[in-house]
């Protein structure tokens, strides 16, 4: 099936042809006809299934037809809510690819940047608004955003909204939207909270499920290195020095370790940049731009900041830390995998992370191949679980007040009892 069989209008078909897209992906094929018919849609699909085009293309077509048939009021017609700045920017860039011949205005808004330029564009005229929850609520409270005439609402990566603590902000925004609207909800996983939210905002939705969460593509080569924590940086350098690797994406569990890895690589004269939540928006965009252009060979990212990284020519990635959530392993692969190419995922695992590796293999229903031919290999015992870290000041509490030791206070020898001060 081609895009022409989905009744896509010619301006969008021209834009798709210029981008080299002829046949829709399964999620696009299943979603676009229902969205064009005005149905609510609930997606349960992985991040690499080209789902952005699955809602961007029909939204543009619906608004274009409405603009041609009626007097198009100057108000926000479509709201797309997404958890991170990078993903918001990526969605806007995807829209730009498809609406070059369409006369629709768009805007992306997110926090940690000056709001003046965003407010200026909002006051002129916006048809499609892509936003992160915090900045949208901020501008709504300042009366710069009016959502009363929104006709299409898209909630992207709802499960990540939940994990990042945005779900209450999403509910506040939903109260400001009109009751009569078309709603599209995407979530890679479906925890109870997301299912409850979907039931409350979707009206008889079409359910589209593509690529279950527990699977990875056959074209992805997956390997694991058993290495101590101290030697992870040395092993990473060995991999980066391979001439076949032109660019590599490295994942760390925390923001602190992302910065540490960049500093460690600098000692080996390897240029790397980090992208995480503590970086300014300009720094994040500059790091991503340098990585895409090839100026920077290594990009070190946390899982949340990696939402929105979309790089076609990337063939290698490294899990510097194995996440304690097995689903995150699949998400990391989904950040860069493309259906038409083979690529490689390396994971570094020390003794403490073996438990996480076993969880990943259990979810994937497969054993990941171990590479032993390297100078930093260690033998691990897969039967030993990582010891739980003890909390500080974890002394046993007294069972009742009488068991607790009485506090005693000793005053210095030069204490004046009359003034209650030192002499």
Residue pairs with C-beta under 8 A, 6 or more apart in sequence:
1 23
1 24
1 29
2 22
2 23
2 24
3 13
3 16
3 21
3 22
3 23
3 24
4 13
6 24
6 28
6 29
6 32
6 33
6 36
7 33
7 36
8 16
8 32
8 57
8 61
9 61
9 64
9 65
11 64
11 101
11 102
12 57
12 60
12 61
12 98
12 99
12 101
12 102
14 101
15 97
15 98
15 99
15 100
15 101
16 22
16 57
16 98
18 100
19 97
21 53
24 32
24 53
25 49
25 50
25 53
25 54
25 339
26 49
26 210
27 43
27 45
27 49
27 50
27 51
27 54
27 208
27 210
28 50
28 53
28 54
28 57
30 208
30 210
31 41
31 43
31 51
31 54
31 55
31 58
31 206
31 208
32 54
32 57
32 58
34 41
34 206
34 208
35 41
35 54
35 55
35 58
35 59
35 62
35 182
35 184
36 58
36 61
36 62
38 62
38 182
39 182
39 204
39 205
39 206
40 182
40 183
40 184
40 185
40 202
40 203
40 204
40 205
40 206
41 55
41 184
41 185
41 205
41 206
41 207
41 208
42 185
42 198
42 202
42 205
42 206
42 207
42 208
43 51
43 54
43 184
43 185
43 186
43 187
43 208
43 209
43 210
44 187
44 188
44 189
44 190
44 207
44 208
44 209
44 210
45 51
45 186
45 188
45 208
45 209
45 210
45 211
46 188
46 210
46 211
46 213
46 330
46 334
47 157
47 188
47 307
47 331
47 334
47 335
48 211
48 217
48 333
48 334
48 335
48 337
48 338
48 339
49 210
49 211
51 186
52 90
52 91
52 94
52 156
53 94
53 98
55 80
55 154
55 184
55 186
56 91
56 94
56 95
56 98
57 98
59 78
59 128
59 152
59 154
60 95
60 98
60 99
60 102
60 104
62 151
62 152
63 77
63 78
63 104
63 127
63 128
63 152
64 102
64 104
66 72
66 77
66 151
67 103
67 104
72 127
73 149
74 125
75 146
75 148
75 149
76 126
76 127
76 128
76 129
76 145
76 146
76 147
76 149
76 150
77 127
77 128
77 149
77 150
77 151
77 152
78 127
78 128
78 129
78 150
78 151
78 152
78 153
78 154
79 129
79 131
79 147
79 150
79 152
79 153
79 154
79 177
80 91
80 128
80 129
80 130
80 131
80 154
80 156
81 131
81 132
81 133
81 136
81 153
81 154
81 155
81 156
81 161
81 170
81 173
82 88
82 91
82 130
82 131
82 132
82 156
82 157
83 132
83 133
83 156
83 157
83 160
83 161
83 164
83 166
83 304
83 307
84 132
84 160
84 304
84 305
84 307
84 308
85 110
85 111
85 112
85 132
85 281
85 284
85 308
86 275
86 284
86 288
86 305
86 306
86 307
86 308
86 309
87 156
87 157
87 307
87 308
88 108
88 109
88 110
88 130
88 131
88 132
88 308
89 108
89 110
89 285
89 308
90 308
90 309
90 310
91 108
91 130
91 156
92 106
92 108
92 130
95 106
95 128
95 130
96 106
99 106
104 127
104 128
105 124
105 125
105 126
105 127
105 128
106 126
106 127
106 128
106 129
106 130
107 118
107 121
107 122
107 126
107 128
107 129
107 130
108 129
108 130
108 131
109 115
109 118
109 122
109 129
109 130
109 131
109 132
109 135
109 136
109 139
110 131
110 132
110 135
110 281
111 132
111 134
111 135
111 138
112 280
112 281
113 281
113 282
115 135
115 138
115 139
118 135
118 139
119 139
119 144
122 139
122 144
122 145
123 144
129 136
129 145
133 161
133 166
133 169
133 170
133 173
134 166
134 169
136 145
136 173
137 169
137 172
137 173
139 145
140 147
140 173
140 176
147 173
147 176
147 177
147 178
148 176
148 178
149 178
150 177
150 178
150 181
151 181
151 182
152 181
152 182
152 183
152 184
153 177
153 181
153 182
153 183
153 184
154 183
154 184
154 185
154 186
155 161
155 170
155 183
155 184
155 185
155 186
155 201
156 186
157 186
157 187
157 188
157 307
158 170
158 185
158 186
158 187
158 194
158 197
158 198
159 187
159 188
159 189
159 190
159 191
159 194
160 188
160 304
160 307
161 167
161 170
162 191
162 193
162 194
164 304
167 193
167 197
170 197
171 197
174 201
183 201
183 202
183 203
183 205
185 197
185 198
185 201
185 202
185 205
187 194
187 198
188 213
188 327
188 331
189 213
189 327
190 198
198 205
213 327
213 330
214 330
214 363
214 364
214 365
215 330
215 364
216 222
216 330
216 333
216 364
217 333
217 337
217 339
219 337
219 339
219 341
219 342
219 343
220 333
220 337
220 342
220 343
220 344
220 345
221 342
221 343
221 344
221 345
222 344
222 345
222 347
222 368
222 369
223 344
223 345
223 346
223 347
223 368
223 369
223 370
223 371
224 346
224 347
224 348
224 349
224 357
224 368
224 369
224 370
224 371
225 235
225 346
225 347
225 348
225 349
225 370
225 371
225 374
225 376
225 377
226 349
226 350
226 370
226 372
226 377
226 378
226 379
226 380
227 235
227 348
227 349
227 350
227 374
227 376
227 377
227 378
228 350
228 351
228 376
228 378
229 350
229 352
231 376
232 320
232 348
232 350
233 261
233 264
233 265
234 376
235 348
235 374
235 376
236 250
236 261
236 265
236 318
236 320
236 348
237 265
237 268
237 270
238 374
238 375
239 245
239 248
239 316
239 318
239 346
240 248
240 265
240 270
240 297
240 298
245 297
245 315
245 316
246 294
246 297
246 313
246 315
247 291
247 294
247 297
247 298
247 299
247 311
247 313
247 314
247 315
247 316
248 297
248 298
248 299
248 314
248 316
248 317
248 318
249 291
249 299
249 301
249 306
249 309
249 311
249 314
249 316
249 317
249 318
249 335
249 336
250 261
250 272
250 298
250 299
250 300
250 301
250 317
250 318
250 320
251 300
251 301
251 302
251 303
251 306
251 317
251 318
251 319
251 320
251 321
251 332
252 258
252 261
252 300
252 301
252 302
252 320
252 321
253 302
253 303
253 321
253 323
253 324
254 302
254 321
255 276
255 277
255 278
255 302
257 320
257 321
258 274
258 275
258 276
258 300
258 301
258 302
259 274
259 276
261 272
261 274
261 300
261 320
262 272
262 273
262 274
262 300
265 271
265 272
265 298
266 272
270 297
270 298
271 296
271 297
271 298
272 296
272 297
272 298
272 299
272 300
273 286
273 287
273 290
273 291
273 296
273 298
273 299
273 300
274 287
274 299
274 300
274 301
275 284
275 287
275 288
275 299
275 300
275 301
275 302
275 305
275 306
275 309
276 301
276 302
276 304
276 305
277 302
277 304
277 305
279 287
279 305
284 305
287 296
287 299
288 299
288 309
290 296
291 299
291 311
292 311
299 309
300 320
301 309
303 323
303 328
303 331
303 332
306 332
306 335
307 335
309 335
309 336
310 335
311 336
312 338
314 336
314 343
315 341
315 342
315 343
315 344
316 343
316 344
316 345
316 346
317 332
317 333
317 335
317 336
317 343
317 344
317 345
317 346
318 345
318 346
318 347
318 348
319 329
319 332
319 345
319 346
319 347
319 348
320 348
321 348
321 353
322 329
322 347
322 348
322 349
322 353
322 356
322 357
322 360
323 329
323 332
323 356
324 356
326 356
326 359
326 360
326 362
326 363
327 363
329 347
329 360
329 363
330 363
330 364
332 345
333 345
336 343
337 343
347 357
347 368
349 356
349 357
349 380
350 378
350 380
351 378
351 380
351 381
351 384
351 386
352 386
353 386
354 380
354 381
354 382
354 384
354 386
355 385
355 386
357 368
358 382
360 368
361 367
361 368
371 377
398 404
412 422
414 422
414 423
415 421
415 422
415 423
416 422
416 423
